[in-house]
Amino acid sequence: MMSSMRMRVGSRPRLMVRLPVWRRRLLLALVLCGFAILLVRSVYLQSVHKSFLQQKGEARYSRTLSLPAHRGKITDRYGEPLAISTPVESIWASPPDVKMTPEQLSRLAGILKLKPEAIQSKFDNTQREFVYLKRRLPPEVAAQVMRIGIPGVFMQREYRRYYPAAEVTAHIVGFTGIDDNGQEGFELHFQQWLSGKPGSRRVIKDRQGRIVEDLEAVKVPQDGRDLTLSIDRKIQYLAYRELAAAVTEHKAKAGSAVVLDAKTGEVLAMVNVPSYNPNNPVNLAGGRSRNRAIVDTFEPGSTLKPFTAAAALDSGQYKPNTLIDTSAGVMRIGRATIRDAHQQGMLTVAQVIQKSSNIGSAKMALSLEPQYMWSIYSQIGLGAPTRIGFPGEASGKLRNYKTWRPIEQATMSYGHGLSLTLLQLARAYTVFTNDGALLPVSLLKLKEPPVGHQVYTPETARHLRDMMETVIQPGGTAPRAQVLGYRVAGKTGTAHKPGVGGYQANHYVSSFVGFAPASNPRLIIAVMIDDPSAGKYYGGTVAAPVFSQVMSGALRMLAVPQDAPNNNVVIPVDDLPEIKEVV
């Protein structure tokens, strides 16, 4: 039995399969090649491209947070704030890290005053790592949100601009947008100066998005610089109040007023009506955001006559007592007719200014060479921006003298056929307060008075000051511009508004420009009322009373000594008749 079994086992054939040698070698080569590729890849990632792995790893726990810079203050000339930044909190979230219950969502929506669906839609986009839920919240409201304890929801410090003077200084200061960038006014023009540079810091967060460690300050924020304007906030309030009252009383479309320091050219006040609230700039329709004193142009009317008279005196052809025949009250130039409100007869140059005679002004202009007259107008700043540094400043219109016709030269002498801004007009009057020298104007506080450009001789400037004093006295066109205790000089202006195909009937621009004290001018005030529609429209009736109220208050605020202390009787406005000025 055993032998038979042995025989069967021993008789089993031996299984032997001989594989080709190349197959073993190929398999070995493939295995070695795979190891080599893995080795090369590991060396590449660990040495050449290691930043990729580091970024992926750090992205799971490391974040770089923005550190906002504090925006610089805007103040008036005495340091009173016109624009300041107050701390607020913004609520943001990292959608991949947010985990909350329906109850927490409801509480969050209630505090933020948002619909739960609106909040949930922001969390649904898990591809984003940053999304704002609501910005510029009061700190106490943001604290309520954080007490809910929702993972992935955070609070971030920001700054919100606040304007204490609101609509009173809106057109100068402007306002900022949601990201604290300037949108209008000096907030826009001095954006880089005021904004500073934001910083950043790196932190480590846990799985729920909570900051557990500060790594380093990557970039320290640089706060913005403060800006000091030339504005006197008290005079600004006064000018705005009186201008707004006049616009309302006369049912005007708009109005502007500018107050200049007569010795330095600094703008102490610049106001416009209508205005807007920069703390909540939502209703900006109808040109409410325009700084009309700088960006709107108009025909100045008779406020330009003193410059024509001064040019005539400087030419040597006229003296203050030179007579000009205006007896007919009508003057024809070609097919055009120039009229005066009344037949005045023979008028001296001084009386032409006092009575505001168009014919007298036109005759003086036509006796001058066009190039000379154009040169004078150019030198006082017509047709060129003041370069005050305000966004959108207009240059006005003054055509080259080579294109002038006689009728155009005549009408330009009393402020028709050219255009300017109220700031240009106020600046031009510095030639009369600085012995014939034109001063640059500034909305920034100056460290020292600027040097002016001589336009007229000092003697001519003094003569015109005397002439413009008679405009305020009985018999002139602006007795309503009187100021108790002070000598005042100035000029009225009433002009039709230009329209398509000519001037618009029953639509006027009423203006007045003057300075005080006339013996030693301290302030220049220019007032313009656009399209008064309550029945009165002459500059001496509509604009001059605004000048009087603002000048009276401003001189007392600045403690300017009186130069007419015995002038204690001012004609009440209600007792004065409507003083007509030819338009």
C-alpha positions in Angstrom: 0.0 0.0 0.0 2.7 2.4 1.0 4.7 1.5 -2.0 1.8 2.1 -4.3 1.2 5.5 -2.8 4.8 6.4 -3.1 4.6 5.4 -6.7 1.6 7.7 -7.3 3.3 10.7 -5.7 6.5 10.2 -7.3 4.9 9.7 -10.6 3.3 13.4 -10.4 4.7 15.5 -13.1 6.7 18.7 -12.0 5.1 22.0 -13.0 7.7 24.2 -14.4 6.8 27.4 -16.4 9.6 29.4 -17.8 8.7 33.1 -18.2 10.6 35.3 -20.6 13.4 37.2 -19.0 12.3 40.6 -20.6 9.0 40.5 -18.7 10.6 40.4 -15.3 13.0 43.2 -16.3 10.2 45.4 -17.7 8.1 45.0 -14.5 11.2 45.9 -12.4 11.9 48.9 -14.5 8.3 50.1 -14.2 8.3 49.8 -10.5 11.7 51.6 -10.2 10.4 54.3 -12.6 7.3 54.9 -10.4 9.5 55.2 -7.3 11.7 57.7 -9.1 8.8 59.8 -10.2 7.5 59.9 -6.6 10.9 60.8 -5.4 11.3 63.7 -7.9 7.9 65.0 -7.1 8.5 65.0 -3.4 11.9 66.8 -3.9 10.1 69.3 -6.1 7.3 70.0 -3.7 9.6 70.2 -0.6 12.3 72.4 -2.2 11.3 74.2 -5.4 7.6 74.5 -4.9 7.3 74.3 -1.2 5.4 77.7 -1.0 2.4 76.0 -2.6 2.1 73.5 0.2 2.6 76.1 2.8 -0.1 78.3 1.3 -2.5 75.4 1.2 -1.8 74.5 4.8 -1.9 78.1 6.1 -5.1 78.7 4.3 -6.8 76.3 6.7 -5.9 78.3 9.8 -4.2 81.5 8.8 -5.9 84.8 7.8 -4.8 88.3 6.9 -7.1 90.9 8.4 -7.3 94.5 7.1 -6.6 97.3 9.6 -8.4 100.5 8.5 -6.6 103.8 8.6 -8.2 106.7 10.5 -9.3 109.4 7.9 -8.0 112.9 8.7 -10.2 115.6 10.0 -11.4 118.6 8.1 -11.7 121.7 10.2 -12.4 125.4 9.8 -9.8 128.0 10.3 -10.1 127.9 14.1 -10.0 124.1 14.4 -13.8 123.6 14.6 -14.6 120.2 13.1 -16.4 120.1 9.7 -15.7 116.4 9.0 -14.7 113.8 11.5 -14.5 110.0 11.5 -16.4 108.0 14.2 -15.8 104.3 14.8 -18.4 101.8 13.6 -18.5 98.1 13.3 -19.2 95.9 10.2 -20.5 92.3 10.4 -18.9 89.9 8.0 -18.9 86.1 7.7 -16.8 83.2 6.2 -19.6 81.0 4.6 -17.6 77.7 4.8 -17.2 78.2 8.5 -20.8 79.3 9.3 -22.8 76.8 11.4 -26.0 78.0 13.0 -29.5 76.9 14.0 -32.8 78.4 12.6 -33.2 80.2 15.9 -29.8 81.9 15.6 -30.6 82.9 12.0 -33.9 84.5 13.1 -32.1 86.4 15.9 -29.4 87.6 13.6 -32.0 88.8 11.0 -33.9 90.6 13.7 -30.8 92.5 15.0 -29.5 93.4 11.5 -33.1 94.2 10.3 -32.7 91.9 7.3 -34.8 89.1 5.9 -33.6 85.6 7.0 -33.6 84.5 3.4 -31.3 87.4 2.4 -28.8 86.3 5.0 -29.1 82.6 4.2 -28.4 83.3 0.5 -25.1 84.8 1.4 -24.1 81.7 3.4 -25.1 79.4 0.6 -22.1 80.4 -1.5 -19.4 78.3 0.2 -16.8 79.2 -2.5 -16.4 82.6 -0.9 -14.4 83.1 2.2 -15.6 86.6 2.9 -19.0 88.3 2.7 -20.4 91.4 4.4 -23.7 90.9 6.2 -24.1 94.6 7.2 -21.8 97.5 7.4 -21.4 100.6 9.6 -23.4 99.4 12.5 -23.3 101.2 15.9 -20.9 99.3 18.2 -23.7 98.3 20.6 -25.7 96.6 17.8 -22.6 94.8 16.5 -22.0 93.5 20.1 -25.5 92.0 20.1 -24.7 90.1 17.0 -21.5 88.7 18.4 -23.3 87.6 21.6 -25.4 85.1 19.5 -22.2 83.1 19.1 -22.5 82.0 15.5 -19.3 80.3 14.3 -17.9 82.0 11.2 -19.5 85.4 11.9 -17.2 88.2 12.8 -17.0 91.9 13.6 -14.7 94.4 11.9 -13.8 97.9 13.0 -14.4 100.6 10.4 -15.0 104.4 10.4 -18.0 106.4 9.3 -17.7 110.1 8.3 -19.7 112.6 10.4 -20.4 116.2 9.3 -21.4 118.4 12.3 -22.5 121.3 10.1 -24.5 119.1 7.8 -26.0 121.0 4.8 -24.3 124.3 5.8 -20.9 123.2 4.6 -22.0 120.3 2.4 -20.9 121.9 -0.9 -17.4 122.6 0.3 -16.6 119.6 2.3 -18.5 117.0 0.3 -19.0 113.4 1.6 -17.6 109.9 1.4 -19.0 106.6 0.2 -19.6 103.3 1.9 -15.8 102.5 1.7 -14.9 105.9 3.1 -13.6 107.3 -0.2 -14.4 110.9 -1.2 -17.3 111.4 -3.5 -17.7 115.2 -3.7 -16.0 118.4 -2.6 -12.8 118.5 -0.7 -13.4 114.9 0.5 -12.9 113.9 -3.2 -10.2 116.5 -4.1 -8.0 115.7 -1.1 -8.7 111.9 -1.0 -5.1 110.9 -0.8 -4.2 113.5 1.8 -7.1 112.6 4.0 -7.4 108.8 3.6 -4.1 107.5 4.7 -3.0 103.9 4.0 -4.7 100.9 5.6 -2.7 98.2 7.3 -3.1 94.5 7.9 -2.3 91.7 10.4 -1.9 87.9 10.2 -3.8 85.7 12.7 -4.4 82.0 13.4 -8.0 80.8 13.5 -9.5 77.5 14.8 -11.9 75.3 13.0 -14.8 77.5 14.0 -13.1 80.6 12.6 -12.3 82.1 16.0 -9.0 84.0 16.3 -6.7 82.1 18.7 -3.4 83.8 18.1 -1.9 87.0 16.5 1.1 86.1 14.4 2.4 89.5 13.3 1.5 93.0 12.1 2.2 92.7 8.4 1.6 96.4 7.8 0.9 99.2 10.3 -1.9 101.5 9.1 -0.9 105.1 8.4 -3.6 107.6 9.4 -4.7 110.3 7.1 -3.6 113.9 7.6 -5.9 116.7 8.8 -7.1 119.5 6.5 -7.6 123.1 7.7 -9.9 125.2 5.5 -10.1 129.0 5.4 -13.8 128.8 6.3 -15.1 130.5 9.4 -17.9 128.2 10.6 -19.8 131.0 12.4 -19.8 133.2 9.3 -20.7 130.1 7.2 -23.8 129.5 9.4 -24.8 133.2 9.2 -24.5 133.3 5.4 -26.4 130.1 4.9 -29.2 131.2 7.2 -29.7 134.6 5.4 -29.4 133.1 1.9 -31.9 130.4 2.6 -34.4 132.9 4.0 -34.0 135.1 0.9 -34.4 132.2 -1.5 -37.6 131.2 0.4 -39.0 134.7 0.6 -38.5 135.5 -3.1 -39.4 132.0 -4.3 -36.1 131.7 -6.1 -34.8 128.6 -7.9 -31.4 128.8 -6.1 -28.9 131.1 -4.5 -25.2 131.4 -3.6 -23.1 133.7 -1.4 -19.4 134.0 -1.0 -17.5 135.9 1.8 -13.9 136.7 1.2 -11.2 138.2 3.4 -10.5 141.4 1.5 -6.8 141.4 2.5 -5.8 137.7 1.9 -8.4 136.4 -0.6 -9.3 133.5 1.8 -12.8 132.2 1.5 -14.5 132.7 4.9 -17.9 131.4 3.7 -19.3 129.8 0.6 -22.9 128.7 0.7 -25.5 127.4 -1.7 -29.3 126.8 -1.6 -30.7 124.3 -2.1 -28.3 122.0 -0.2 -28.3 118.4 1.1 -27.3 116.5 4.2 -23.9 114.8 3.7 -24.6 112.6 6.7 -27.3 110.9 4.6 -26.8 111.9 1.0 -29.8 110.2 -0.6 -31.7 113.1 -2.2 -29.2 114.8 -4.6 -31.7 115.5 -7.4 -32.2 118.9 -8.9 -28.5 119.9 -8.6 -28.5 119.8 -4.8 -24.9 118.5 -4.8 -23.5 121.3 -7.1 -21.4 124.0 -5.5 -23.1 126.7 -7.6 -20.7 129.4 -6.5 -17.9 127.6 -8.3 -19.4 125.4 -11.0 -22.4 127.5 -12.3 -21.9 130.5 -14.5 -24.2 133.5 -15.1 -24.2 136.9 -16.7 -23.2 139.4 -13.9 -25.1 142.4 -15.2 -24.3 145.8 -13.7 -21.9 144.4 -11.1 -19.3 144.6 -13.9 -19.7 148.3 -14.5 -17.1 149.4 -11.9 -14.4 147.5 -13.9 -15.4 149.3 -17.1 -15.3 152.6 -15.3 -11.9 151.8 -13.7 -10.5 150.9 -17.2 -11.8 154.2 -18.5 -10.1 156.1 -15.7 -6.8 154.2 -16.2 -6.9 155.0 -19.9 -6.5 158.7 -19.2 -9.6 159.7 -21.2 -11.9 160.1 -18.1 -11.9 161.5 -14.6 -14.5 160.8 -11.9 -16.2 164.1 -12.8 -16.1 163.7 -16.6 -19.6 164.2 -18.0 -21.3 161.6 -20.2 -24.5 162.4 -22.1 -27.2 159.9 -21.3 -30.1 162.4 -21.7 -32.2 160.5 -24.2 -32.3 157.3 -22.1 -31.9 155.4 -25.4 -28.9 154.6 -27.4 -28.9 152.8 -30.8 -25.9 150.8 -32.1 -26.8 149.4 -35.5 -30.1 147.7 -35.2 -29.8 147.2 -31.5 -31.0 149.5 -28.7 -29.5 150.1 -25.3 -31.8 151.6 -22.6 -31.7 153.2 -19.2 -34.5 152.8 -16.6 -34.9 156.6 -16.5 -33.7 159.6 -18.6 -30.7 160.8 -16.5 -29.4 163.6 -18.6 -25.7 164.4 -18.2 -24.0 162.1 -15.7 -20.5 162.1 -14.4 -18.6 158.8 -14.3 -19.3 158.6 -10.6 -23.0 159.1 -11.3 -23.0 156.4 -14.0 -22.0 154.0 -11.2 -24.4 155.4 -8.7 -27.4 155.4 -11.1 -26.3 152.2 -12.9 -26.5 153.7 -16.3 -26.2 151.3 -19.2 -25.7 154.1 -21.7 -23.0 155.7 -19.7 -21.1 152.4 -19.3 -21.5 151.6 -23.0 -20.2 155.0 -24.1 -17.1 154.6 -21.9 -16.5 151.1 -23.3 -16.9 152.1 -27.0 -14.3 154.9 -26.5 -11.7 152.2 -25.4 -9.7 149.9 -27.7 -11.2 146.4 -27.7 -7.9 144.9 -27.0 -7.3 147.1 -24.0 -10.8 146.4 -22.6 -10.3 142.6 -23.2 -6.9 142.8 -21.4 -8.5 144.4 -18.3 -11.2 141.8 -18.2 -8.7 139.0 -18.6 -6.5 140.4 -15.8 -9.4 140.5 -13.3 -9.9 136.8 -14.0 -12.8 136.6 -16.4 -12.7 133.6 -18.7 -10.3 131.6 -16.6 -10.7 129.4 -13.5 -9.6 130.8 -10.1 -7.6 127.6 -9.6 -8.9 127.3 -6.1 -8.5 123.5 -6.3 -12.2 122.5 -6.3 -13.5 119.7 -8.5 -15.5 120.9 -11.5 -14.7 124.6 -11.3 -16.0 126.5 -14.3 -14.0 129.1 -16.2 -16.8 131.2 -17.5 -16.8 132.8 -21.0 -14.9 135.8 -22.4 -14.5 135.8 -26.1 -11.4 137.1 -27.8 -11.5 140.8 -28.6 -10.9 140.1 -32.3 -14.4 138.7 -32.6 -16.2 141.6 -30.9 -18.7 143.7 -32.6 -19.5 147.3 -31.3 -22.8 146.2 -29.8 -21.1 143.3 -28.0 -18.3 145.5 -26.6 -21.1 147.9 -25.4 -23.2 145.2 -23.7 -20.2 143.5 -22.1 -19.4 146.8 -20.3 -22.5 146.2 -18.2 -22.2 142.5 -17.8 -24.1 141.0 -20.8 -22.5 138.7 -23.4 -20.0 137.1 -21.0 -20.3 134.8 -18.1 -18.6 134.0 -14.8 -18.9 132.3 -11.5 -19.9 134.0 -8.3 -16.4 133.2 -6.9 -14.8 134.9 -9.9 -16.9 137.9 -9.4 -16.1 138.2 -5.7 -12.4 137.7 -6.4 -12.4 140.4 -9.1 -13.6 142.9 -6.4 -10.3 142.4 -4.6 -8.8 145.0 -7.0 -10.9 147.7 -5.2 -9.9 146.6 -1.7 -6.2 146.2 -2.4 -5.3 149.4 -4.3 -5.8 147.9 -7.7 -4.1 144.5 -7.1 -6.0 141.3 -7.8 -5.5 138.6 -5.2 -5.6 134.8 -5.6 -8.4 133.1 -3.7 -8.0 130.1 -1.4 -10.3 127.7 0.4 -7.4 126.6 2.6 -6.1 128.6 5.5 -3.0 130.6 4.5 0.0 131.1 6.6 0.8 134.5 5.1 -1.0 137.0 2.8 -0.4 136.3 -0.9 1.1 138.8 -3.4 -1.5 140.3 -5.8 -1.2 141.2 -9.5 -1.6 144.9 -10.2 -4.4 145.6 -12.6 -5.4 149.2 -11.9 -3.5 152.1 -10.4 -4.0 152.6 -6.6 -5.6 156.0 -7.4 -8.2 154.5 -9.7 -9.1 151.9 -7.2 -9.6 154.5 -4.5 -11.8 156.5 -6.9 -14.0 153.5 -7.5 -14.3 152.8 -3.8 -15.7 156.3 -3.4 -18.1 155.8 -6.4 -19.4 152.6 -5.1 -20.1 154.1 -1.7 -22.7 156.4 -3.4 -24.5 153.2 -4.7 -25.4 152.5 -1.0 -26.5 156.0 -0.2 -29.9 157.6 -0.9 -30.2 158.1 -4.7 -28.2 154.9 -5.4 -29.6 151.5 -6.4 -28.8 149.7 -3.1 -29.7 151.6 0.1 -30.8 148.2 1.5 -27.2 147.2 1.6 -26.4 149.7 4.4 -24.8 148.3 7.6 -25.2 150.1 10.9 -22.0 151.7 12.1 -20.0 151.0 8.9 -19.3 152.6 5.5 -20.2 150.2 2.8 -19.4 150.2 -1.0 -20.8 147.9 -3.6 -22.7 147.4 -6.8 -26.1 145.9 -7.8 -26.7 143.6 -10.8 -29.9 142.5 -12.5 -29.7 140.5 -15.6 -32.1 138.5 -17.8 -31.3 134.8 -17.9 -30.2 133.6 -21.3 -32.1 130.9 -23.0 -32.5 129.2 -26.4 -32.6 131.9 -29.1 -32.2 134.8 -26.7 -33.0 136.0 -23.2 -35.9 134.6 -21.2 -38.7 137.0 -20.4 -39.5 137.4 -16.6 -36.5 135.3 -15.6 -33.7 137.1 -13.9 -30.5 136.8 -11.9 -30.3 139.3 -9.1 -26.9 140.0 -7.5 -24.9 142.3 -5.3 -21.2 142.6 -4.5 -19.8 144.9 -1.9 -17.2 145.4 0.8 -16.9 147.0 4.2 -15.6 149.0 6.0 -15.2 151.2 2.9 -12.4 153.2 4.5 -10.3 150.0 5.1 -12.0 147.0 3.6 -12.0 143.8 5.6 -14.6 141.7 3.9 -16.0 141.2 0.4 -19.4 139.6 0.1 -21.0 138.5 -3.2 -24.7 137.4 -3.3 -26.6 135.9 -6.3 -30.2 134.9 -6.3 -31.3 132.8 -9.3 -34.7 133.4 -10.8 -36.7 135.1 -8.0 -40.4 134.7 -8.8 -42.3 136.4 -6.0 -42.6 139.7 -7.9 -39.3 141.4 -7.0 -36.2 140.8 -8.9 -33.9 143.9 -8.8 -30.5 143.2 -7.2 -30.9 146.1 -4.8 -34.1 144.6 -3.5 -33.4 140.9 -3.6 -29.7 140.4 -3.1 -28.6 143.6 -1.2 -30.5 142.8 2.0 -28.7 139.4 2.3 -25.4 141.3 1.9 -26.4 143.7 4.7 -27.4 141.0 7.2 -24.3 138.8 6.5 -21.9 141.8 6.5 -23.3 143.2 9.7 -23.0 139.9 11.6 -19.6 139.0 10.2 -18.0 142.4 11.0 -19.2 142.1 14.6 -18.0 138.4 14.9 -14.5 139.6 13.7 -14.6 142.6 16.0 -13.8 145.0 13.1 -13.8 148.6 14.3 -16.6 150.8 13.0 -15.7 153.6 10.6 -19.1 155.3 10.7 -20.1 155.2 14.4 -22.5 158.1 14.0 -24.3 156.4 11.1 -26.9 155.0 13.5 -29.9 155.3 11.3 -30.5 152.7 8.6 -33.5 153.1 6.4 -35.9 150.2 7.2 -36.3 147.8 4.3 -40.1 148.0 4.4 -40.0 151.8 4.1 -37.9 151.7 0.9 -39.5 151.8 -2.5 -38.6 149.3 -5.3 -35.5 150.8 -6.8 -35.5 150.0 -10.5 -32.3 149.2 -12.3 -32.3 148.7 -16.0 -32.0 145.1 -17.1 
